[in-house]
Amino acid sequence: MERVTLDTRPSPSRQDREHTPAWLWVVGPLGVLLLAVVGVSFSIPGVELAVWWPAAGFSAWFALRAAPQHRWITVVAIFAVTTFANTLPGRDVLLSAGYGLANALEAAVIVVMLARRTRLIARRAHLLDRTTRRFVLDTANNALYFVLAAAVACVASAVVIGIAGSAFSTGFTPLTGLFVGASHCAAVLLIAPFALLPPPLATRLNTVEVLAQSLLLVAMIVLTFSPLTNLPGAFLIFGLFTWAVLRFPIRIVYPQALLTSLAVLTLTVLGQGAFAERVDSPLETAAVTVIFMTSLAVFSVLLSSARYETVAGAAAALELTRAQAAVERERAAALTERLELERQRQDFVATTSHELRTPITSILGYSELLHEADIHRPEGDWVEVIRRNAVRLSDLVEDLLSLGHDDAEPATLTPVELTATELAADVVSTHNPMAMTRQVDLTHRIATEAVVLADRSDAVRALGNLVSNAVKFTPQGGTVLVEAAPDGAFVTFTVTDTGPGMSPATLARAFDRFYRAPDAETQNTPGTGLGLAIVRELAERNGGHVSLESPRQGGLRSTLVFRAADPPAAHAGD
C-alpha cells in the first residue's frame, strides 16, 4: 500500500513569488528563441506551417515562472524574441511582428486568467495578502480552469495569426491559422504545467513499477510510430498513461507526457508511424497529430491534478486523524494520572484524618477540662488558645473526612424534619461568639414556619459554613442576616452579608476544593478553602443545592436549598 504524507516545505517556484531568479532572464528568452527557430524550421511534410510550435509552450512557462510583478516584462520579452525569430527564415517584418504579437498575447491571456483565478481563491479563503498564494495544479477545478485558459489564449492567438497571415502572406488560409492555434494549445498544455507544480507529496514510490511502465510506454511508441510495424496502437498509449496517472506523482506524469508527444511529433514529421501512414492528406496528418498531443496533455493534466487533490486530501485527513488520536491519548493519559492522583489524595486524606482524630480529641477533651478548672491567668489564657485551636483542627479533620468519602460509598443519611427557625437559631447561636468578637451583627429572620427534610448534621454544617464565611469576611460594624422561606417543594435559606463580595473570577471557582480568594490570602483570613466545597456536597447529597451571588451594591448572598417536609401539624392531624 502506498504511504502518503504531505510535504509542507515550499516548492522552489513558491519561494520565487516575489523575486524572479536571475537565471530565468537568461534561460527564458534564449529558450524561446531557440525553440522558435527550431519550430519554424520543421513542419509535417506537405504543410507550409509547423504543426507544433514549442516556443509557444515555453513562452507560457517563462511568463508563469516569473514573479507576479515581472510577468508583464516577460510578455514584452516574448514579443521581441518571437518577432526576431520569425524574421530569420526571411519572413516579412510585419508578418513576423504579427506572429510575435500572437505569441505574446497568448502568454498574457494565460497570465491574466490564472491571476484572476488566484485572487478568487484567495477571496474565498479570506486571505488578507492575496499575493501570498500562487496558482498551482493541485485540484481538478484548477486543472480544468487551466485547460480553459489555455484554450482561450490559443483561440486569441489563432485569431491574431489569422489576421496577420491573411494580411501579409498570400499562401495563408484560415484553416492553417486554426491548426497553428491548436498546435499552440498542445504546446501550452504540455510545457506550461511545469511552472504550476503544487508542493510535492512525500510518497513511497515503487521504482520497479515506474521502470516497468516507462519501458512499456517506449515499446508502445516504437511499435506504433516507427517503420517496424503498421499496427494502429496509438490509443493504447492512453492506457499506459492511466497507469501512470493513478500511481505516480505529477512530477513523473508531466515529463512522460511531454517526452511522448515529442517522440510522436518527431516520428510523424519524419513520415513514420500510424498518423503518417493512415491519413489521406498532410493536413489531416497534422490535425490528427495535434489532436493526439492535445488529448494526451488534457488527459494528463486533469487526471493527475484530480489524483493529487485526492491524495493530498487523504494525507491531510490522515494527519488530522493522527493529531486527534495523539490528543486523545494525551487526554486519556492525563485523565488516568488525574484519577490516580485523586485516589492517592483520598487515601491520604482519609488515613491522615483518622490518625489525627484521636490525638485532637484527646487535646480537645483535656483542654475542656482545664478550661473548666479554676486556673488563673496567664495559664487560663494559654488553655483557651489550646482549646480554640483544637476546635479548629477538629473541624478541619471533619471536613477532610467528608471530602475523603465523596467518591466512596454514599454516607448513611438520616433525614429528619427540622424547622427552619430551629436550624437557623442553632447555627446563629453557635457563631454568635465569633460575630461578637469581630463586632459583626449576626441575626436571623424567618418569615414563615417551614420544615426541612435533611440529615440534621449535614444541614447544620452546611448552613454553618455559609454563616462562618459571611462573618469572617464582613468588616467590623457590618451585618450578617440569615433568612428562610418556603419555595414549593423546597425551603430556601439565604445568608446575606455586607462584606466586599466576590469578583466574577472568584465566583467561578468559589466551590473548588482548596481554592481561596486572593483577598483572603492578602488579608490573612483564616480558612482552608474547603468550606464551600463541603457545603455543595452536603446540600447535593440531601437533594438540595447551593449558589452564590455578589450584588452590584456589594456584599455576598449565599442561597442554600433543602427539600421541604410537611409541617408538624399535618402529621398530628393524620
TIKOL-779212 format. One record per residue (C-alpha): residue number from 1; residue in one letter; z, y, x. Coordinates in steps of 0.001 Angstrom, whole numbers. Layout:
<torvos>
- k:r:c3:c2:c1
- NUM:a:Z:Y:X $
...
</torvos>
This chain:
<torvos>
- k:r:c3:c2:c1
- 1:m:0:0:0 $
- 2:e:-831:3470:1248 $
- 3:r:2224:5519:2155 $
- 4:v:1707:9200:1435 $
- 5:t:3778:12252:2316 $
- 6:l:2911:15908:2063 $
- 7:d:2410:17708:5357 $
- 8:t:3718:21245:4807 $
- 9:r:2548:22579:8149 $
- 10:p:-18:25353:7728 $
- 11:s:-3598:24404:8473 $
- 12:p:-5443:26370:11178 $
- 13:s:-7519:28272:8639 $
- 14:r:-4358:29157:6769 $
- 15:q:-2988:30858:9850 $
- 16:d:-6191:32867:10148 $
- 17:r:-5952:34528:6766 $
- 18:e:-5087:37899:8248 $
- 19:h:-6666:37556:11717 $
- 20:t:-10152:36259:12374 $
- 21:p:-10222:34331:15667 $
- 22:a:-12327:35915:18378 $
- 23:w:-14380:32768:18910 $
- 24:l:-15665:32942:15330 $
- 25:w:-17546:36175:16041 $
- 26:v:-19476:34321:18754 $
- 27:v:-19874:30891:17165 $
- 28:g:-20734:32257:13711 $
- 29:p:-23755:34468:14477 $
- 30:l:-25094:32123:17192 $
- 31:g:-24776:29126:14887 $
- 32:v:-26551:30903:12052 $
- 33:l:-29320:31990:14450 $
- 34:l:-29789:28531:15942 $
- 35:l:-29828:26735:12586 $
- 36:a:-32157:29343:11095 $
- 37:v:-34635:28882:13922 $
- 38:v:-34448:25110:13583 $
- 39:g:-34746:25324:9801 $
- 40:v:-37909:27432:9748 $
- 41:s:-39479:25162:12389 $
- 42:f:-39353:21983:10308 $
- 43:s:-40490:21020:6842 $
- 44:i:-41320:17932:4880 $
- 45:p:-44976:17023:5503 $
- 46:g:-47301:18835:3099 $
- 47:v:-44745:21500:2092 $
- 48:e:-45006:25018:3547 $
- 49:l:-41275:25874:3429 $
- 50:a:-38339:23859:4726 $
- 51:v:-36590:21778:2094 $
- 52:w:-33176:22413:3576 $
- 53:w:-32158:25479:5481 $
- 54:p:-28937:24533:7350 $
- 55:a:-28336:28189:8197 $
- 56:a:-27516:28823:4518 $
- 57:g:-24590:26410:4532 $
- 58:f:-23369:27556:7938 $
- 59:s:-23576:31193:6787 $
- 60:a:-21316:30401:3824 $
- 61:w:-18885:28619:6162 $
- 62:f:-18928:31639:8525 $
- 63:a:-18116:34071:5705 $
- 64:l:-15359:31906:4217 $
- 65:r:-13807:31096:7585 $
- 66:a:-13217:34765:8433 $
- 67:a:-10132:36672:7311 $
- 68:p:-10494:38299:3861 $
- 69:q:-10685:41834:5261 $
- 70:h:-13502:40804:7631 $
- 71:r:-15747:38877:5248 $
- 72:w:-17995:41818:4431 $
- 73:i:-18644:42203:8141 $
- 74:t:-19774:38573:8244 $
- 75:v:-22162:39238:5339 $
- 76:v:-23785:42084:7276 $
- 77:a:-23997:39873:10366 $
- 78:i:-25622:37092:8338 $
- 79:f:-28259:39537:7037 $
- 80:a:-29076:40800:10519 $
- 81:v:-29208:37384:12186 $
- 82:t:-31244:35610:9481 $
- 83:t:-33694:38537:9278 $
- 84:f:-34228:38346:13023 $
- 85:a:-34623:34542:12915 $
- 86:n:-37305:34810:10216 $
- 87:t:-39362:37201:12334 $
- 88:l:-39532:34743:15242 $
- 89:p:-42243:32488:13718 $
- 90:g:-44366:35604:13134 $
- 91:r:-43408:36383:9536 $
- 92:d:-43793:39861:8130 $
- 93:v:-40795:42092:8770 $
- 94:l:-40359:42966:5109 $
- 95:l:-40617:39305:4103 $
- 96:s:-38069:38389:6777 $
- 97:a:-35758:41143:5546 $
- 98:g:-36096:39782:2012 $
- 99:y:-35151:36305:3177 $
- 100:g:-32242:37732:5212 $
- 101:l:-31060:39657:2152 $
- 102:a:-31211:36456:76 $
- 103:n:-29092:34584:2603 $
- 104:a:-26541:37439:2835 $
- 105:l:-26407:37749:-960 $
- 106:e:-25747:34028:-1219 $
- 107:a:-22731:34266:1094 $
- 108:a:-21486:37425:-638 $
- 109:v:-21598:35871:-4125 $
- 110:i:-19620:32833:-2955 $
- 111:v:-17015:35032:-1236 $
- 112:v:-16592:37263:-4305 $
- 113:m:-16343:34420:-6809 $
- 114:l:-13840:32435:-4768 $
- 115:a:-11761:35570:-4099 $
- 116:r:-11651:36213:-7841 $
- 117:r:-10526:32652:-8421 $
- 118:t:-7809:33092:-5784 $
- 119:r:-6499:36251:-7470 $
- 120:l:-6471:34500:-10832 $
- 121:i:-4454:31580:-9435 $
- 122:a:-2034:33996:-7775 $
- 123:r:-1610:35948:-11001 $
- 124:r:-832:32786:-12929 $
- 125:a:1662:31756:-10278 $
- 126:h:3259:35249:-10420 $
- 127:l:2797:35788:-6694 $
- 128:l:3613:39333:-5615 $
- 129:d:1490:39206:-2476 $
- 130:r:-1768:37771:-3748 $
- 131:t:-3330:37748:-287 $
- 132:t:-936:35036:839 $
- 133:r:-2930:32262:-839 $
- 134:r:-6484:31373:24 $
- 135:f:-8947:29303:-1945 $
- 136:v:-8852:25624:-979 $
- 137:l:-10373:22498:-2461 $
- 138:d:-7048:20950:-3451 $
- 139:t:-7693:20404:-7166 $
- 140:a:-10518:19168:-9346 $
- 141:n:-10684:22574:-11075 $
- 142:n:-11076:24379:-7747 $
- 143:a:-13796:21945:-6700 $
- 144:l:-15654:22462:-9965 $
- 145:y:-15368:26226:-9558 $
- 146:f:-16688:25984:-6003 $
- 147:v:-19712:23985:-7184 $
- 148:l:-20310:26619:-9877 $
- 149:a:-20017:29444:-7326 $
- 150:a:-22472:27677:-5003 $
- 151:a:-24927:27196:-7881 $
- 152:v:-24702:30862:-8950 $
- 153:a:-25079:32050:-5365 $
- 154:c:-28108:29849:-4755 $
- 155:v:-29760:30973:-8005 $
- 156:a:-29269:34593:-6941 $
- 157:s:-30692:33746:-3514 $
- 158:a:-33684:31961:-5073 $
- 159:v:-34447:34991:-7249 $
- 160:v:-34460:37301:-4221 $
- 161:i:-36559:34807:-2229 $
- 162:g:-38995:34522:-5124 $
- 163:i:-39371:38272:-5391 $
- 164:a:-39804:38710:-1628 $
- 165:g:-42217:35786:-1347 $
- 166:s:-44344:36929:-4269 $
- 167:a:-44486:40466:-2889 $
- 168:f:-45127:39777:788 $
- 169:s:-46590:36209:1001 $
- 170:t:-49864:35040:-510 $
- 171:g:-49060:31332:-421 $
- 172:f:-45729:31620:-2197 $
- 173:t:-45175:30273:-5719 $
- 174:p:-42101:30494:-7983 $
- 175:l:-41732:26695:-7765 $
- 176:t:-41477:26944:-3969 $
- 177:g:-38719:29537:-4329 $
- 178:l:-36890:27161:-6689 $
- 179:f:-36940:24413:-4058 $
- 180:v:-35663:26825:-1410 $
- 181:g:-32732:27782:-3660 $
- 182:a:-31986:24107:-4359 $
- 183:s:-32001:23279:-647 $
- 184:h:-29639:26190:-30 $
- 185:c:-27303:24811:-2699 $
- 186:a:-27234:21412:-990 $
- 187:a:-26506:23065:2352 $
- 188:v:-23681:25203:955 $
- 189:l:-22062:22233:-788 $
- 190:l:-22207:20122:2363 $
- 191:i:-21130:22665:5023 $
- 192:a:-19012:25380:3330 $
- 193:p:-16210:22958:2279 $
- 194:f:-15180:22697:5933 $
- 195:a:-13838:26271:5575 $
- 196:l:-11935:25374:2398 $
- 197:l:-9960:22350:3554 $
- 198:p:-6487:22035:1985 $
- 199:p:-3379:21200:4034 $
- 200:p:-3642:17638:5306 $
- 201:l:-1752:14846:3628 $
- 202:a:60:12604:6062 $
- 203:t:-1323:9210:5094 $
- 204:r:-1161:5834:6723 $
- 205:l:-4840:5282:7391 $
- 206:n:-6344:1834:7922 $
- 207:t:-8629:2324:10911 $
- 208:v:-10297:-1066:10419 $
- 209:e:-11180:-161:6843 $
- 210:v:-12697:3177:7902 $
- 211:l:-14734:1481:10614 $
- 212:a:-15987:-1215:8242 $
- 213:q:-17043:1336:5607 $
- 214:s:-18773:3504:8219 $
- 215:l:-20733:544:9637 $
- 216:l:-21835:-494:6170 $
- 217:l:-22929:3085:5457 $
- 218:v:-25010:3222:8643 $
- 219:a:-26563:-160:7819 $
- 220:m:-27467:1009:4325 $
- 221:i:-29107:4189:5665 $
- 222:v:-31068:2163:8218 $
- 223:l:-32268:-312:5588 $
- 224:t:-33214:2373:3087 $
- 225:f:-34527:5274:5196 $
- 226:s:-36329:3558:8061 $
- 227:p:-39625:1717:8561 $
- 228:l:-37745:-1596:8785 $
- 229:t:-37757:-2113:5025 $
- 230:n:-39037:-609:1806 $
- 231:l:-36021:-1598:-309 $
- 232:p:-35073:1087:-2892 $
- 233:g:-31375:1107:-1961 $
- 234:a:-30595:4832:-1832 $
- 235:f:-28351:4557:-4883 $
- 236:l:-26180:2017:-3040 $
- 237:i:-25015:4814:-728 $
- 238:f:-23045:6303:-3615 $
- 239:g:-21146:3039:-3964 $
- 240:l:-20073:3237:-336 $
- 241:f:-19083:6878:-833 $
- 242:t:-16994:5900:-3837 $
- 243:w:-15102:3594:-1497 $
- 244:a:-14571:6469:954 $
- 245:v:-13533:8986:-1698 $
- 246:l:-10948:6681:-3253 $
- 247:r:-9454:5517:31 $
- 248:f:-9994:8081:2787 $
- 249:p:-8824:11677:3321 $
- 250:i:-11098:14664:2725 $
- 251:r:-11478:15167:6463 $
- 252:i:-13309:11838:6678 $
- 253:v:-15324:12077:3458 $
- 254:y:-16901:15503:4180 $
- 255:p:-18222:14621:7662 $
- 256:q:-19634:11354:6299 $
- 257:a:-21460:13229:3528 $
- 258:l:-22859:15790:5972 $
- 259:l:-23991:13202:8542 $
- 260:t:-25540:11022:5824 $
- 261:s:-27515:13979:4470 $
- 262:l:-28661:14931:7971 $
- 263:a:-29851:11380:8604 $
- 264:v:-31661:11134:5274 $
- 265:l:-33278:14541:5735 $
- 266:t:-34389:13795:9285 $
- 267:l:-35910:10423:8352 $
- 268:t:-37634:11938:5322 $
- 269:v:-39092:14802:7412 $
- 270:l:-40422:12157:9820 $
- 271:g:-42144:10481:6869 $
- 272:q:-39829:7469:6705 $
- 273:g:-37638:5991:4025 $
- 274:a:-37584:5392:308 $
- 275:f:-38253:9013:-715 $
- 276:a:-41304:9461:1526 $
- 277:e:-42873:6119:536 $
- 278:r:-42405:6090:-3213 $
- 279:v:-43333:9603:-4309 $
- 280:d:-46888:10652:-5030 $
- 281:s:-46791:14213:-3620 $
- 282:p:-44960:16014:-775 $
- 283:l:-43449:18437:-3279 $
- 284:e:-41937:15540:-5179 $
- 285:t:-40606:14137:-1890 $
- 286:a:-38909:17453:-1230 $
- 287:a:-37495:17528:-4752 $
- 288:v:-36092:14003:-4581 $
- 289:t:-34569:14652:-1139 $
- 290:v:-32884:17847:-2290 $
- 291:i:-31611:16176:-5460 $
- 292:f:-30182:13295:-3425 $
- 293:m:-28348:15570:-991 $
- 294:t:-27072:17881:-3715 $
- 295:s:-25826:14939:-5780 $
- 296:l:-24110:13437:-2736 $
- 297:a:-22455:16789:-1941 $
- 298:v:-21257:17371:-5534 $
- 299:f:-20027:13776:-5762 $
- 300:s:-18055:14076:-2512 $
- 301:v:-16537:17498:-3269 $
- 302:l:-15495:16792:-6856 $
- 303:l:-14094:13298:-6407 $
- 304:s:-12375:13910:-3069 $
- 305:s:-10687:17051:-4440 $
- 306:a:-9592:15169:-7548 $
- 307:r:-8142:12388:-5378 $
- 308:y:-6384:14958:-3175 $
- 309:e:-4807:16523:-6255 $
- 310:t:-3621:13120:-7485 $
- 311:v:-2234:12032:-4131 $
- 312:a:-586:15409:-3481 $
- 313:g:982:15326:-6942 $
- 314:a:2234:11795:-6351 $
- 315:a:3611:12816:-2951 $
- 316:a:5367:15840:-4469 $
- 317:a:6797:13694:-7263 $
- 318:l:7953:11131:-4709 $
- 319:e:9629:13817:-2594 $
- 320:l:11288:15232:-5703 $
- 321:t:12494:11766:-6706 $
- 322:r:13859:11167:-3227 $
- 323:a:15609:14530:-3268 $
- 324:q:17098:13811:-6690 $
- 325:a:18197:10366:-5529 $
- 326:a:19826:11911:-2463 $
- 327:v:21618:14427:-4652 $
- 328:e:22800:11679:-6980 $
- 329:r:24030:9619:-4028 $
- 330:e:25921:12597:-2686 $
- 331:r:27318:13283:-6126 $
- 332:a:28402:9662:-6531 $
- 333:a:29988:9667:-3082 $
- 334:a:31788:12914:-3868 $
- 335:l:32982:11507:-7202 $
- 336:t:34211:8332:-5518 $
- 337:e:36030:10356:-2908 $
- 338:r:37482:12601:-5585 $
- 339:l:38701:9620:-7607 $
- 340:e:40273:8124:-4502 $
- 341:l:41998:11387:-3673 $
- 342:e:43163:11682:-7265 $
- 343:r:44579:8163:-7131 $
- 344:q:46362:8919:-3867 $
- 345:r:47684:12155:-5339 $
- 346:q:49031:10399:-8392 $
- 347:d:50661:7721:-6266 $
- 348:f:52180:10351:-4013 $
- 349:v:53428:12486:-6910 $
- 350:a:54906:9538:-8771 $
- 351:t:56544:7986:-5730 $
- 352:t:57854:11248:-4344 $
- 353:s:59150:12412:-7716 $
- 354:h:61039:9195:-8309 $
- 355:e:62509:9328:-4829 $
- 356:l:63580:12947:-5315 $
- 357:r:65056:12477:-8763 $
- 358:t:68138:10558:-7588 $
- 359:p:69339:12993:-4876 $
- 360:i:68551:16005:-7060 $
- 361:t:70540:14506:-9923 $
- 362:s:73479:13992:-7578 $
- 363:i:73238:17543:-6217 $
- 364:l:72953:18956:-9715 $
- 365:g:75893:16888:-11038 $
- 366:y:78271:17771:-8234 $
- 367:s:77236:21423:-8313 $
- 368:e:78043:21485:-12050 $
- 369:l:81485:20040:-11294 $
- 370:l:82080:22600:-8561 $
- 371:h:80850:25362:-10838 $
- 372:e:83404:24384:-13491 $
- 373:a:86193:24181:-10913 $
- 374:d:88296:27175:-10027 $
- 375:i:86543:28342:-6859 $
- 376:h:86913:31864:-5585 $
- 377:r:84262:33999:-4033 $
- 378:p:82195:33778:-1916 $
- 379:e:82282:29973:-2279 $
- 380:g:81689:30246:-6026 $
- 381:d:78504:32258:-5454 $
- 382:w:77289:29654:-2992 $
- 383:v:77825:26898:-5540 $
- 384:e:75920:28911:-8148 $
- 385:v:72951:29238:-5772 $
- 386:i:73050:25490:-5160 $
- 387:r:73189:24743:-8887 $
- 388:r:70376:27192:-9770 $
- 389:n:68014:25805:-7126 $
- 390:a:68904:22230:-8071 $
- 391:v:67884:23028:-11655 $
- 392:r:64641:24480:-10375 $
- 393:l:63943:21371:-8284 $
- 394:s:64769:19156:-11259 $
- 395:d:62271:20992:-13468 $
- 396:l:59632:20740:-10735 $
- 397:v:60178:16987:-10411 $
- 398:e:59836:16561:-14166 $
- 399:d:56555:18499:-14084 $
- 400:l:55265:16346:-11265 $
- 401:l:56212:13179:-13117 $
- 402:s:54339:14427:-16182 $
- 403:l:51233:15039:-14071 $
- 404:g:51565:11648:-12462 $
- 405:h:51392:9924:-15854 $
- 406:d:48375:11772:-17257 $
- 407:d:45798:9116:-16235 $
- 408:a:48117:6140:-16590 $
- 409:e:49244:4569:-19830 $
- 410:p:49929:7204:-22502 $
- 411:a:53534:8291:-22627 $
- 412:t:55583:6974:-25532 $
- 413:l:55863:9719:-28120 $
- 414:t:58486:10039:-30768 $
- 415:p:57162:12555:-33292 $
- 416:v:59882:14249:-35277 $
- 417:e:59931:17085:-37740 $
- 418:l:61096:20351:-36209 $
- 419:t:61308:23644:-37992 $
- 420:a:59534:26481:-36233 $
- 421:t:62721:28535:-36408 $
- 422:e:64776:25813:-34750 $
- 423:l:62225:25282:-31972 $
- 424:a:61780:29000:-31251 $
- 425:a:65527:29666:-31309 $
- 426:d:66208:26763:-28948 $
- 427:v:63622:27999:-26420 $
- 428:v:64664:31652:-26676 $
- 429:s:68357:30850:-26191 $
- 430:t:67532:28738:-23142 $
- 431:h:65524:31529:-21467 $
- 432:n:67655:34469:-22572 $
- 433:p:69806:34441:-19417 $
- 434:m:66724:34800:-17248 $
- 435:a:65386:37523:-19530 $
- 436:m:68678:39431:-19376 $
- 437:t:68721:39147:-15589 $
- 438:r:65214:40634:-15428 $
- 439:q:66119:43209:-18132 $
- 440:v:63408:41939:-20462 $
- 441:d:63861:41977:-24228 $
- 442:l:63228:38372:-25414 $
- 443:t:63176:37923:-29221 $
- 444:h:61655:35634:-31817 $
- 445:r:60344:36398:-35278 $
- 446:i:59389:33637:-37702 $
- 447:a:57682:34989:-40823 $
- 448:t:57867:31867:-42963 $
- 449:e:59517:28495:-42636 $
- 450:a:57124:25989:-41100 $
- 451:v:57686:22431:-39930 $
- 452:v:56154:20938:-36795 $
- 453:l:55463:17239:-36261 $
- 454:a:55709:16590:-32498 $
- 455:d:57786:14971:-29803 $
- 456:r:60830:17200:-29506 $
- 457:s:60972:17143:-25708 $
- 458:d:57250:17897:-25421 $
- 459:a:57409:20754:-27922 $
- 460:v:60445:22350:-26243 $
- 461:r:58946:22064:-22757 $
- 462:a:55518:23363:-23837 $
- 463:l:56839:26420:-25663 $
- 464:g:59498:26905:-22968 $
- 465:n:56896:27058:-20192 $
- 466:l:54960:29746:-22083 $
- 467:v:58110:31793:-22610 $
- 468:s:59195:31294:-18990 $
- 469:n:55820:32580:-17735 $
- 470:a:55976:35579:-20068 $
- 471:v:59476:36514:-18870 $
- 472:k:58591:36076:-15183 $
- 473:f:55510:38307:-15332 $
- 474:t:56879:41001:-17667 $
- 475:p:58193:44012:-15745 $
- 476:q:61682:45452:-16196 $
- 477:g:62093:47069:-19623 $
- 478:g:59284:45029:-21170 $
- 479:t:59392:42786:-24211 $
- 480:v:58509:39168:-24957 $
- 481:l:58047:38191:-28609 $
- 482:v:57858:34617:-29939 $
- 483:e:56250:34210:-33374 $
- 484:a:55245:31262:-35541 $
- 485:a:53184:30903:-38687 $
- 486:p:51594:28032:-40637 $
- 487:d:47821:27639:-40300 $
- 488:g:46632:24971:-42704 $
- 489:a:47360:21581:-41183 $
- 490:f:48840:23221:-38088 $
- 491:v:51623:25541:-37028 $
- 492:t:50714:28267:-34546 $
- 493:f:53231:29676:-32068 $
- 494:t:52360:32948:-30343 $
- 495:v:54113:34311:-27247 $
- 496:t:53211:37946:-26605 $
- 497:d:54403:39938:-23598 $
- 498:t:53909:43438:-22223 $
- 499:g:53112:42318:-18689 $
- 500:p:49978:43075:-16641 $
- 501:g:47909:40386:-18385 $
- 502:m:45195:38328:-16679 $
- 503:s:41760:39122:-15365 $
- 504:p:38782:37116:-16733 $
- 505:a:38612:35162:-13452 $
- 506:t:42293:34249:-13683 $
- 507:l:41991:33286:-17363 $
- 508:a:39130:30920:-16488 $
- 509:r:41362:28992:-14064 $
- 510:a:44751:29514:-15662 $
- 511:f:45092:25868:-16753 $
- 512:d:44014:24409:-13395 $
- 513:r:46722:22456:-11636 $
- 514:f:48475:24255:-8796 $
- 515:y:46486:27430:-9448 $
- 516:r:48408:30658:-9081 $
- 517:a:47051:34085:-9902 $
- 518:p:46542:36462:-6959 $
- 519:d:49160:38822:-8453 $
- 520:a:51759:36054:-8447 $
- 521:e:51080:35375:-4768 $
- 522:t:51224:39032:-3707 $
- 523:q:54340:39801:-5798 $
- 524:n:56088:36626:-4584 $
- 525:t:56702:35489:-8171 $
- 526:p:58341:32040:-8155 $
- 527:g:56326:29124:-9513 $
- 528:t:54179:26132:-8586 $
- 529:g:51069:26711:-10694 $
- 530:l:51855:23654:-12858 $
- 531:g:53403:25277:-15926 $
- 532:l:50256:25983:-17924 $
- 533:a:48656:22679:-16920 $
- 534:i:51758:20908:-18259 $
- 535:v:51611:22939:-21497 $
- 536:r:47995:21924:-22123 $
- 537:e:48693:18223:-21548 $
- 538:l:51821:18243:-23700 $
- 539:a:50005:20039:-26517 $
- 540:e:46943:17772:-26427 $
- 541:r:48886:14517:-26446 $
- 542:n:50727:15782:-29539 $
- 543:g:47458:16596:-31326 $
- 544:g:47508:20315:-30605 $
- 545:h:46055:22774:-28140 $
- 546:v:46863:25951:-26211 $
- 547:s:44894:29093:-25387 $
- 548:l:45376:32411:-23603 $
- 549:e:44110:35885:-24405 $
- 550:s:44543:39114:-22499 $
- 551:p:44006:42122:-24838 $
- 552:r:42425:45309:-23531 $
- 553:q:45623:47254:-24036 $
- 554:g:47425:44951:-21611 $
- 555:g:49816:42062:-21772 $
- 556:l:49117:38413:-22480 $
- 557:r:49031:36484:-25744 $
- 558:s:49639:32730:-25465 $
- 559:t:48847:30595:-28513 $
- 560:l:50335:27094:-28886 $
- 561:v:49289:24946:-31833 $
- 562:f:51070:21820:-33122 $
- 563:r:50397:19640:-36154 $
- 564:a:52284:20657:-39251 $
- 565:a:54582:18353:-41252 $
- 566:d:55671:18504:-44861 $
- 567:p:58645:20817:-45449 $
- 568:p:62052:19057:-45658 $
- 569:a:62344:19938:-49349 $
- 570:a:59265:17910:-50143 $
- 571:h:60862:14771:-48624 $
- 572:a:64039:15377:-50590 $
- 573:g:62020:15541:-53803 $
- 574:d:60293:12251:-53027 $
</torvos>
